[in-house]
Amino acid sequence: MKIKNLFTLAFVFFGLALATAQDDLLNQLDSVKSDKKEIEIATFKGLQICNMQSTKLPVKGEFYFLVSHRFGDLTEGINNFFGLDNALTKIGGIYGVANWLSVGASRHTYRKTYELAAKYKLANQEVDGFPITIVGYNTMDIDSELKKDESLPGLKSNHRFAYTTQLLVSRKFSDSFSFQLAPIFVHKNLYDGILDQENTLLLAAGARYKLSKRLSLNLEYAGRVNLPDEFKSPYSNPLTIGLDIETGGHVFQMVFSNCQPMNDVAIFTNAAGDWNGGSVYFGFNMYRVF
């Protein structure tokens, strides 16, 4: 999928959203306005679409326990027992500090990474009102596997840090369909100038389509937009397909992706797989609410 096609698709969806919002505004001029706005709910059922975050937040006082797992390369077949031989795991928790703010922490087996996160709502989509939900999301990674040795004699503590800044903009078009756009900025304090970049800018898009009362199909893609023309990256743009399964007390997500690591920095800049004849990874996200 080319980035140009992603931009075109994104502009079409949000053009429709703004047109609908304009019609709603004209209709409101002929009616009596209410002081209380009704907030659109359940744009996404999970805190994540697949790998990337959705605009859903925990309510105040809620605690989510998260376990995510990504098996190894499915395309190796029985040789690695369809990925079971080299899986990665993420364990973490997310707490709703307020209805508009949550904080989270997780630990990843990939490079023994610790990830801290904050998610905050800037605007709500309203029924017959404001057309979109806007949420900010920031992460900080700490690469605890990175040690000072002969190859890195000048390593400093801040070299272990990497960051993402994300602006999540979503709209629920109907009970069945929701769409999200997200400009994303990734910064690494330590990077390989041949294989990687210090700063990466991406435009991501995700969608959810409800198949039944407890089942929905999800899709997401992120395209890097600031790669130099002469730069040949060994990594792919992340493309992921998922399935939400709602059960009592939690949402279970099945995921197929060309990226095995689950920390945001690696998802958006180090997807080593390739849907076009390369590696594909299967896994799941499981949230339990307390």
DRENVOMAR-604780 format. One record per residue (C-alpha): x, y, z. Coordinates in steps of 0.5 Angstrom, whole numbers, padded with zeros to 4 digits, always signed. Each point is the difference from the previous one (the first is absolute). Layout:
DRENVOMAR-604780
XYZ/...
END
This chain:
DRENVOMAR-604780
+0000+0000+0000/+0003+0007-0002/+0000+0006+0005/-0004+0004-0006/-0005-0005+0000/-0001+0000+0008/+0000+0008-0001/-0006+0000-0005/-0004-0005+0004/+0001+0004+0007/-0002+0006-0004/-0006-0003-0003/-0003-0003+0007/+0002+0007+0004/-0003+0004-0006/-0007-0004+0001/+0001+0001+0008/+0000+0008-0001/-0005+0000-0005/-0005-0004+0005/+0002+0005+0005/-0002+0006-0004/-0006-0003-0002/-0002-0002+0008/+0002+0008+0002/-0005+0002-0005/-0005-0004+0003/+0001+0002+0007/-0001+0008-0002/-0007-0002-0001/-0001-0004+0006/+0001+0002+0008/+0007-0001+0002/+0001-0004+0006/+0005+0002+0006/+0002-0007+0000/+0004-0004-0005/-0001-0007-0001/+0007-0004-0001/+0001-0005-0006/+0002-0006+0004/+0003-0007-0003/+0004+0003-0005/+0005-0006+0001/-0001-0006+0005/+0007-0001+0002/+0005+0005+0002/+0004-0002-0006/-0002-0001-0007/+0005-0005-0001/+0007+0002+0001/-0001+0008+0000/-0005+0003+0006/-0007+0002-0001/-0003+0006+0002/-0004-0004+0006/+0003+0001+0007/-0002-0003+0007/-0005+0004+0004/+0002+0003+0007/+0002-0006+0005/+0001-0005-0005/+0006-0005-0001/+0002-0004-0006/+0004-0006+0001/+0003-0001-0007/+0004-0006-0003/+0002+0000-0007/+0004-0006-0004/+0003+0000-0007/+0002-0007-0002/+0006-0001-0005/-0001+0000-0008/-0006-0004-0002/+0004-0001-0007/+0005-0004+0003/-0005-0005+0001/+0001-0007+0004/+0008+0002+0000/-0002+0005+0006/-0006-0003+0002/-0004+0005-0004/+0003+0006+0005/-0001-0004+0006/+0008+0000+0001/+0002+0007+0000/-0006+0004+0003/+0000+0007+0003/-0004+0002+0006/-0003+0007+0003/-0003+0000+0007/-0002+0007+0003/-0006+0004+0003/-0004+0006-0002/-0003+0005+0006/-0006+0005-0002/+0003+0006+0004/-0006+0004-0002/-0005-0001-0006/+0004+0004-0004/+0007-0003+0002/+0003-0007+0001/+0007-0002+0001/+0004-0007-0001/+0006-0004+0001/+0002-0006-0004/+0006-0005+0000/+0002-0003-0007/+0004-0006-0001/+0003+0003-0006/+0006+0004+0002/-0002-0001+0007/-0004+0007-0001/-0004+0004+0005/-0005+0004-0003/-0004+0006+0003/-0006+0003-0003/-0005+0006+0001/-0006+0001-0003/-0005+0006+0000/-0006+0002-0003/+0000+0007-0004/-0007-0001-0003/-0006-0004+0000/-0005-0002-0006/-0007+0002+0001/-0006-0002-0002/-0003+0005-0005/+0006+0004+0002/+0008+0000+0000/+0002-0005-0006/+0006-0003+0003/+0003-0003+0006/+0008+0003+0001/+0004-0003+0005/+0008+0001+0001/+0004-0006+0002/+0008+0000+0002/+0005-0006+0002/+0007+0000+0003/+0004-0007-0002/+0006-0002+0005/+0004-0005-0004/+0003-0004+0006/+0003-0005-0004/+0005+0006-0003/+0007-0001+0004/+0006+0003+0000/+0005-0004-0003/+0006+0000-0005/-0005+0002-0006/-0003+0006+0004/+0005+0003+0004/-0003+0006+0000/-0007-0002+0002/-0004+0005+0005/-0006-0001+0004/-0004+0004-0005/+0002-0004-0006/-0005-0006+0003/-0006+0005-0001/-0005+0000-0006/-0006+0004-0001/-0007+0001-0004/-0005+0005+0000/-0006-0001-0003/-0007+0003-0002/-0006-0004-0001/-0006+0002-0004/-0006-0004+0000/-0007+0000-0003/-0005-0005+0001/-0004+0000-0006/-0006-0005+0002/-0001-0006+0005/+0004-0004-0005/+0006+0004-0002/+0005+0005+0003/+0007+0003-0003/+0006+0003+0003/+0006+0004-0003/+0006+0001+0004/+0006+0005-0001/+0006-0004+0004/+0007+0003+0001/+0005-0005+0003/+0007+0002+0003/+0006-0004+0002/+0006+0002+0004/+0004-0005-0003/-0001-0003-0007/+0004-0003-0006/+0001+0005-0005/+0000-0005-0005/-0006-0004+0001/-0004+0005+0004/-0002+0007+0001/+0001+0005+0007/-0007+0003-0002/-0006-0004-0004/-0006+0003-0002/-0006-0004-0002/-0008+0000-0002/-0004-0005+0003/-0007-0003-0001/-0004-0005+0003/-0007-0002-0001/-0005-0005+0004/-0006-0003-0003/-0005-0004+0004/-0002-0007-0002/-0005-0002+0005/-0001+0002+0008/+0006-0002+0002/+0005-0001-0006/+0003+0006-0004/+0005+0000-0005/+0006+0005+0000/+0005+0002-0004/+0006+0005+0000/+0006+0003-0004/+0006+0005+0002/+0004+0003-0006/+0006+0004+0001/+0000+0007-0003/+0007+0003+0001/+0005-0006-0003/+0005+0003-0004/+0000-0002-0007/+0007-0003+0000/-0002-0004+0006/-0001-0007+0000/-0004-0002+0006/+0001-0008+0002/-0007+0001+0004/-0007+0000-0003/-0006+0005+0001/-0004-0004+0006/-0006-0003-0003/-0005-0004+0005/-0006-0004+0000/-0004-0002+0006/-0007-0002+0003/-0003+0002+0006/-0004-0005+0004/-0004+0003+0006/-0001-0005+0006/-0002+0001+0007/+0005+0005+0003/+0005+0001-0005/+0001+0001-0007/+0005-0005-0004/+0003+0002-0006/+0003-0005-0005/+0006+0003-0005/+0003-0001-0006/+0006+0005-0001/+0007+0001-0004/+0003+0002+0007/+0001-0004+0005/+0002+0005+0006/-0005+0003+0004/+0003+0007+0002/-0003+0006-0004/+0007+0002-0002/+0002-0007-0003/-0007-0001-0003/+0001+0007-0004/+0007-0001-0002/+0003-0007+0001/-0006-0004-0004/+0005-0006-0003/-0006-0004-0003/-0003+0001-0007/-0007-0002-0002/+0003-0001-0007/+0004-0006+0001/+0003+0001+0006/-0001-0001+0008/-0007+0000+0003/-0001+0000+0007/-0006-0003+0004/-0002+0002+0007/-0005+0003+0005/-0002+0006+0005/-0004-0002+0006/-0003+0006+0004/-0003-0002+0007/-0004+0006+0004/+0000+0001+0007/
END
